[in-house]
Amino acid sequence: MAAEGCIWRWGWGRRCLGRPGLPGPGPGPTTPLLLLLLLGPVAADITDGNSEHLKREHSLIKPYQGVGSSSMPLWDFQGSTILTSQYVRLTPDERSKEGSIWNHQPCFLKDWEMHVHFKVHGSGKKNLHGDGIALWYTRDRLVPGPVFGSKDNFHGLAIFLDTYPNDETTERVFPYISVMVNNGSLSYDHSKDGRWTELAGCTADFRNRDHDTFLAVRYSRGRLTVMTDLEDKNEWKNCIDITGVRLPTGYYFGASAGTGDLSDNHDIISMKLFQLMVEHTPEEENIDWTKIEPSVNFLKSPKDNVDDPTGNFRGGPLTGWRVFLLLLCALLGIIVCAVVGAVVFQKRQDRNKRFY
Ligand SMILES: *[C@@H]1O[C@H](CO)[C@@H](O)[C@H](O)[C@H]1NC(C)=O
């Protein structure tokens, strides 16, 4: 735990250092405000779903008119996807299925928020179900592949709702939500549950719930926020909140799912896209946003994602080493804190002495 904490803190430190001077549509004159937002407690100021800002052309809403129709298509689907009056089923609870649904029109909004009403359910008992859903904002669409039913080496943003831990050595609790940004160069490693390439993530118990489950993704001014509403309390809970994410406009929204040896029903009930009313500086406005290369200003180096510094993932006899290193890191942390604390205390004592 201590090691995790210190990696996280380093991460923030580096992320903060990397922020000023970033070119392009980074934080503009509102940096203090942005900083305040970042430093403050997790802001749950997600849009209230103001229907004025709902973009119908990028939304999938019951009754699913214009889905898969040839004349005026809003959404196209592919693979095992079936449409009912109540939901879009990306995969049934059967082995080796993959399906996807993709918005027909590219999205040219700079600041947006997507609310996804979804349901993952099946007869599989604990850890005998899979694989999960991926939500996409990508350059290419409707291309089947190995990443939750969609193509690998994608360009853009992916949010994975992963229900099955492929990596047996992981300490992570599943289901797990993670995000990945890719410029086509990275490959998603299923056997490691994408650990090498994930930017951030959280555990989220969304499978086989009796009530409705929701997820929200917000992208604005380089800040990417993912929130969940899984407890039937009608409130958003923070899952992911990172900055320095650069995504172009003109990509497509989509959702896909895949099953392997293990399966689940992966259903999308709705996807609602809202435009966020955000002001941009003239410099930001002058950039051709369609030309932006998907990137993250601060990318955790892959080694931060590795449990085992020797590079061997197999666990087994090395597990002891891992525990040892974690303990060592924790111990070093405590020693550093103790020394700093002692020095500060000493200084204060000295100062006090001078007063008396
Ligand atoms: C794509 O990303 C990788 C690292 O993630 C980087 O090394 C490479 O330069 C990027 N390519 C482009 C064209 O930006």
The ligand as a Gaussian input file, in Angstrom:
#p B3LYP/6-31G(d) Opt

LIG

0 1
 C        2.866000       7.725000     -30.361000
 O        3.056000       7.460000     -28.993000
 C        4.322000       6.949000     -28.671000
 C        4.354000       6.660000     -27.184000
 O        3.149000       6.365000     -26.677000
 C        5.405000       7.948000     -29.052000
 O        6.670000       7.405000     -28.778000
 C        5.270000       8.288000     -30.515000
 O        6.189000       9.322000     -30.834000
 C        3.869000       8.747000     -30.854000
 N        3.750000       8.953000     -32.269000
 C        3.256000      10.078000     -32.782000
 C        3.161000      10.124000     -34.265000
 O        2.909000      11.023000     -32.087000

